[in-house]
Amino acid sequence: MDGHSAPHGRAATGPVELIGREMEIQRLRLFVGRVTEGAGETLLLSGDAGVGKTSLLDHATAIAADCGIRLLRATGSQFEADISFAALHQLLQPCSAELSHLSPLHARALNVALYLGEGPPPPPLLVAGAVLALLRQQAAQERPLLLIVDDLPWLDHASALVLGMVARRLTGLPAGLLAACRTGQAGFFDQGDLTVMHVEPLSEEAAAELLTTRYPVMTPRVRRRLLETALGNPLALLELPVSLGDLTHTAAGTIPAALPLSRRLQTVFASRIQALPTSTYELLLPAVLDGTGDLRLIRALAADREGPGLEPAERAGLVHADESAERLTFRHPLIRSTVVELSTSRQRRRAHAELAARLADRPERHAWHLAEATEEPDERVAALLQEVAHTNLRRGDSVGAVTELLRAAELSPSGKGRSGRLAEAAYLGSIVTGDLRDAPRLLEQARRADPGPRGPLSTAVAGAYQLLHADGDVDTAHRLLTTAIHHLDDPRDAHDKVLIEALYTLLMICFFGGRADLWPSLRTTVDRLTPRPPELLAILSATFSDPARLTPAMLARADASVADLGRQVSPARIIRTGIAVSYLDRLSDCREPLQRAIQHGREGGAVTSAIEALFLLAQDAFHTGRWDEARQLTDEGLQLCDTHGYHLLAWPGRLTAALLAAACGDSRTTTRIARHMDAWAAPRRAGIVAAYAAHIRSLTALGRADFETAFHNAAAISPPGTLAPYAPQALWVFLDLVEAAIHTNRRTEAAAHVAAARDCRLDRLSPRLRLVVLACTAITEPRPDIAALEQAITEPGSERWPFDLARIRLTYGSHLRRTKRTTDARRQLAAAAETFHRLGATPWAARADGELRATGITVSTPSTGLASLTPQQRQIALLAAAGHTNKEIAARLFLSPRTVSTHLYQVFPKLGITSRAALRDALADPPDSE
C-alpha cells in the first residue's frame, strides 16, 4: 500500500483538499466524468513510494461518490500475493449477492474464483468475461461503476491477469478502472498500452505549504532541513516531523545529520539496504554522515576495507557514483536517513572518527566529525566547534552556527563554558533564526550551568535582546547590558566578538529608547575600543544617533560601506549597513543586497534580517513612489513579525504602513496605528516609537490642511530651531514642521528651523535633503536663492522622491501664489497635482487642486470610473465587483488581504461610492465570477 495513505491537506466536506495537486485532481475529475458518460476508461497512477498516490485515489473516490458512482476497491498485499484471486475477492466481495443474476457459466466461474463455491479452477479469460458481465449488469441498473486498485505490484498472479484483461475491455461500459503502482516496481499486472499518469513530488512551494499547514509552529531552520530532505515527498513531509518531536518548534537541540525515520518511512528502503554486504553498508554510512558527496573520500575509505566497495549499492539503485565529477549521490534523501536509522550509535561514532581523521586538513568538517565521534565532554573539541560556528556566522550561515554552538555547549566540561555557548546560541537563535520564543529556555539553561552572581557577557546580551524584543523593556535591557560590560576584565578589546555583538545590541536599545541619557555609555565604550572600533559599528553609532551632525569624513565612510555591500554575504552586516544609511536617503543603493537578505530569510535563514530588510526596502519604496511595492513588503514583514513574536521589529513596518495610509487619506488607519504606538511606547519609555506616532499624526494633519495639529506633532519630535541629537526622525519631519509653521503664522519658528539646518549643513547629507532645505529657505527668507531651488527641482534625479518633490512644489507654488507670481505658481502647482493624482495621494491632490483654483485656473473634476484607477486598483475593483472576497483577490493577484483592503478603501471615493455592494453598478462589464 502507498505509504501516504493520509490526505496531505485540510479537512473539508466532500473531497479533501490536496495541497499542490491541482493538475492531478483536474485529470481525475475528467477521468471520472468520462466514466459517467460510458467511456469505459482505465487510468494508472505511477510514482515513487510516499508521493501521494493513495491520497489521490482517496480523492478520486470522493469525487466519484459525489457523482453517484458505485465504488469497488481493493489493495494489493504482500501477505496475500500467493493466494489466487485474493485481490479479486477483495474487490468484488460487495457484489457477491448479485452473482446469481449472471449466466450459469459466468456465475460458476466467479463463485469458484471468489471461494464462494467449489469446482475446477476457471481460466483467467473466463473469469475476466464474468467480471465484465457483472459490470454490464451494473450498467443495466443505470449506475456507473468504478474499480479502484491500490498497490498493483502486490496483486496475486491470477487477479493481476484478470484485471489486466478487464482493463482493456471496458470500452462502451459506464465503468472504469483506476489503479496505482510504484514507479519501476515489477508485478503481474500488464500495464502495456494503458494510460499512465505520473505523480511527481510536490513543488517546493506546495511542500512548504503542506508543512506550514500541518505543523504551523515549526521553526524555519527545521522547516528548511525537512524540505531539503523530503524533496517534495508528502509521506516524508508528514512523518519526519513526528520523528523529530520537540525539535520542530525549538532551538534547544541540534538537528541530526540524517533525520530519524518513522516505521512507515523506514520500510520504504530498509529491505534493499539490509541486503547489502556489510563492507558496502560501512561505506554508505560515512558517505551519509559526511554529506558532501565527495567520491574521492569514500574511495579512500574503501581502500582500507576488503569487499566489493560501492558496486552492490549501485546495482540496487541506492546510489550513483559519477566518476567524471567525482560525486556520490543517493537516489533519494530518505535512503540516506534509512542508512543512518539502521546503524548503531557505536557504528556512527566510528564512522565520524574515520571521517575526522581523513579531514584533518579541513578545519570545519574535521571539527564537526570530531564532535560527533566524542562521547564525553571535551573542551578542546568544544572550542574547535565554537570557532567553526563563528566562521559560519561570518559567511551568513546563521542556522548552522546555532547548531554548532548547541553541540559545543553539550561538549563543554565546565559550567562557565557551557553557559556562554548556550547564551550565544540563544542570542543567535533570537536575532537570526526566528527562535525568539525559545530563547528564555536556553537562557535558563545557561544560568543553571553557571549560577554565579555575574554570568558571561553572552548571557547578558541574549537576555537584553529578549527583554527588548519580546517585552520592549528598554531600561532594564540597557541596565543589564551596561552593567555586564562594566564588569568585564577588559571592555576595550575590539577583537572580542561577544563584546562587539553586545555593543550592536546596546546601540539598538539606545535607538528604540530615543533618549539622550541612554547614549553616553555606548559612545564611551565604542570610543575606547582598541586598536580601533570595527568600522561598521563606528559608522552606525554616528549615523543612527545624530545624523544631522555627521562629519564629511564619517559620511564618506558610510558611502564606502554601502559601496562594499556587493561582496558581503552576512545578512547581519547587510542589514546594519542599510540601517546606518536609512536616514541618509541611500537605501536605493542597498536594494540588491537587501533583497538577498530577504531571500535568505525566506529560505530558512536569518529571519530577523529578512524582516528588517523588508521594512528598509518598504521605507525606500515609500519615499521613491513605489507605493504598491511598499505595501507588499510591509505586509510580508508584519506577517513574519506576528509569526515569530518580534513585536519591537514590527514598529518600523507599521510606521511605513501608516505613512502610506496618511498620504492616501486613510485617517482611520493612521489614528488606530498612532494610538497603538502611544499606548505601547509610553509605559516602556520607547522614545522612537512615540516619535513614529507623532510623525504619522503630522503627515495625516498636513493632508487635511490641519496645520496647527501638524505643527505640534512635528515639534514634539524636535523643537523649532533645533535638530535635536538622538532624534533622527527629525530629518523626516523637517519639511512638515516648516510648512506647518508657515501656515500657522509662526514664521519666526520656521526661519529658526531653517537656520538650524544651515548650521548643521543638512543639505550636504543627500540630494533630497538639499531640495527640502532649499524649498524651506525659499518660503521663510525675504531674499531666498530662487534660482538654486528651481534648479534643484528640475535637475535630473529629483524625481526619485516624487511625493517629497510634489510636496515641495505644492509648498513653493502656494508661496509663489501668495507673492503674486501667478504664472510660476501655476506651473509648480500643476506638476504637484499631477504627481499626487498619480500616486493616489487623494488629500494632497485636493490641496493642490484648491491652490490651482485660487490662481484662476479651472480644475476639472478628476475622472471617475475605471479611468481614475491605477492598473492594480482596476484589477481589484473588477474582481470585487464580480463577488470575490479580499482573500480570494489576494491569492489571485499574489497580494495580501490587507493590501487589497487598502486599495478598495482608495477606490470607493474615486468611484463615488461608499460600499462594496455598489461596485458592480459603478463599474462597467465586471468579469465573470469564475
Buried (B, 14 or more C-beta within 10 A) or exposed (E): BBBBBBBBBEEEEEBBBBBBBEEBBEBBBEBBEBBBEBBBBBBBBBBBBBBBBBBBBBBBBBBBBEBEBBBBBBBBBEEBBEBBBBBBBBBBEEBEEBBEEBEEEBBBBBBBBBEBEEEEEBEBEBBBBBBBBBBBBBBEEEEBBBBBBBBBBBBBBBBBBBBBBBBBBBEEBBBBBBBBBBEEEEBBBBBEEBEEBEBBBBEBEBBBBBBBEBBEEBBBBBBBBBBEBBBBBBBBBBBBBBBBEEBBBBBBBBBBBBBBBBEBBBEBBBEBBEEBBEBBBBBBBBBBBBEBBBBEBBBEBBEEEEBBBBEBBBEBEBBEBEEEEBBBEBBBBBBBBBBBBBBEEEBBBBBBBBBBEBBEEBEBBBBBBBBBBBEEBBEEBBBBBBBBBBBBBBEBBBBBBBBBBBBBBBBBEEBEBBBBBBBBBBBBBBBBBBBBBBBBBBBEBBBEBBEEEEBBBBBBBBBBBBBBBBEBBBBBBBBBBBEBBEEBEEBEBBEBEBBBBBBBBBBBBBBBBBBBEBBEBBBEBBEEBEEEBBEBBBBBBBBBBBBBBBEEEBBEBBBEBBEBBEEBBBBBBBBBBBBBBBBBBBBEBBBEBBBBBBEBBBBBBBBBBBBBBBBBBBBBBBBBBBBBBBBBBBBBBBBBBEBBBBBBBBBBBBBBBBBBBBBBBBBEBBBEBBEBBBEBBEEBBBBBBBBBBBBBBBBBBBBBEBBEBBBBBBBBBBBBBBBBBBBBBBBBBBBBBBBBBBBBEBEEBBBBBBBBBEEBBBBEBBBBBBBBBBBBBBBBEEEBEBEBBBEBBEEEEBBBBBBBBBBBBBBBBBBBBEEEBBEBBBBBBBBBBBBBBEBBBBBBBBBBBBBBEBBEBEBEEBEEBBEBBBEBBBBBBBBBBBEBEBEBBBBEBEBBBBBBBBBBBBBBEBBEBEEBEBBBEBBEEBEEEE
